[in-house]
């Protein structure tokens, strides 16, 4: 059992060194596909159901979550900034 400690320490050391090198070169993982979603509003309807207004880019989505199923209630394009309705 004690014979397994040096190889384990060596492998963990290599992993730490690789992580430090990757960070040192400024590499960052690609942004998640979920990064451009924003929850604008959340309204609890009852104990199990919640109504969410989500924005993705200039598109708004109204979602009903909870209960037996989640569903999209409505979708609409947001007005471009600076333009009246």
ABEGO torsion letter per residue (X at the ends): XAAAAAAAAAAAAAAAAAAAAAAAAGBBBBBBAAAABBBABBBBABAABBBBBBBBEABBBBBBBEEABBBBABBBBBBBBGBBX
